[in-house]
């Protein structure tokens, strides 16, 4: 039995409109199972994480997937099985992280500083997902058959 491994396209270029919003630091697109599909940092950032490396973005992708699964489990406990999660928000001493569903099997995460207009960021995330949702979707892999 053999399989074909294909390289996923880097979708980071699609995140530029988000990283141009004042206060937005980083944006990442992740698959539901925690794979990095793309990331981008705002220009001219300072501080401990001025630009996400690929390794940092991959670690962040795994954390985002875990947060989304925890959110889904929590919603199911409070509202019953089948309760969907539209958006998650994490607030820290240094800013906010927003997560939203971004197509089939994909999620979008955006990190901001404390001065960002979180409502505007959330709105722009939804507009981006609506415009390019097909590109942000991570389609299920083809099932492997004995003839493969």
N, C-alpha and C positions, 0 to 999 in steps of 0.2 A: 504494500500500500504506500503510495507516495502522495505528497501534497505540494501545492504551489504556495510559496510565500511571496506576497506582494508588499511592496513598500507603501505605507500610507502617505498621502500627500500632506505637506505641512500647510496648515490653514492659518498660520500666524498673520499673514498679510491682510486677512479679512478683519482683523481686530483693530487696525489703525484708527477707525472712527472712535472707538472706545478709549484708546490710550491718548487721544487728543482732548478729551474732556478734562477740564481743570480738576486736579485732585486725584485722578486715576493714575495708579502706579503700574499695575500689571494686569494682563488679561490672559486667560488660558482656555483652550477648548480641549475637553477630555472625553474619552469614550466611557461608557457606563462601567466598563471593567477596569478603568484607571489608566488607560494608555493616553499619552500626550498626543493630541492631534495637531496642536499648534499653540504658540505662545508669543507674546509681544510685551515689551516694557515701554513705558513712556520715555521720551527723550529727555536728556539732561537731568536725570534723577540723582539725588544724593542720598546718603544714609547707608545702613548696613546691607540692604539689598537694592542696589541702584539699577541692576539689570539681571534678569533671570537667565542663568545658564541653562543649557539643555538638561543637565543633571538635576538642577533645582526645579525646573519645570516638570520633569518626570516625577520627582518626589511629590511635588504639589499636586500633580494629576492623580496620584494614588490617594493622597489625603482628600482631595475633592470627591473622588468616588466613594470613599468611606463616609464622608459627611453626607453625601446624597443618600446612601443606603441607610444611614442612621436616621435621616429625616423621613424617609419612606416608612421605616419601621415605627418611628414615633407617631407619624400621622395615622398609621394603621391601628396603633394602640388606642389613640384618642378618638378616631372617627370610623374605625372599622376597615376591614380588608377592602381594597380597591380605592381607598382614599389617595388621590394623587397629590404630589408635591409640586407646586408651581415655582416656588422660590424659597431659598434659605438665605439668612443673613447672619453673619458672625461679627460681633463688635469687639474690638480689642483696644488697648490703651493707645495704639498707634494708628487706628483706622478701622475700616470695614472690609469685609469680604462678602460678596454677593454671589450666589449660585443660582442658575436657572436652567431649565430643560431647554435643549437647543436642537431638537430633532430626534429622530429615531436612534436611541442608544448613545446620545451625546449630551454633554452639559457644558455650560459656559460659566467661568468663574472670573470675577473682577475684584482686584484689591485696590482700595482707595486710601488716601490719608484722612485725617479727622476733619479736614476743612471741606471735603467734597460734598456736593449736593447729591446725597444718596438717592433721592427721588428721581433726579434727572438721570443718574447713572442707570437705575433700574429701568426707566422708560427707554433709554437708548439701547440697553441690552435687549429689551423686547422687540424694538424696531429692527435691530440687527438680526435677531433670530428670525423674524418674519420675512426679512428680505433675502436672507441667504440660508434659510433652514435646510434646504436640500444639500448644500455644500457642507453643513455642519453635522449632517447625519452620518452615523457609523452603521452601515448596513450589516445585518447578520451574515456570518460567513456561510458559504455553501456547505451543505452536509457532505461528509466524506462517504463515498460509496465503495463497495468492493471492486468496482471496475476502474476506480481512479488510480 
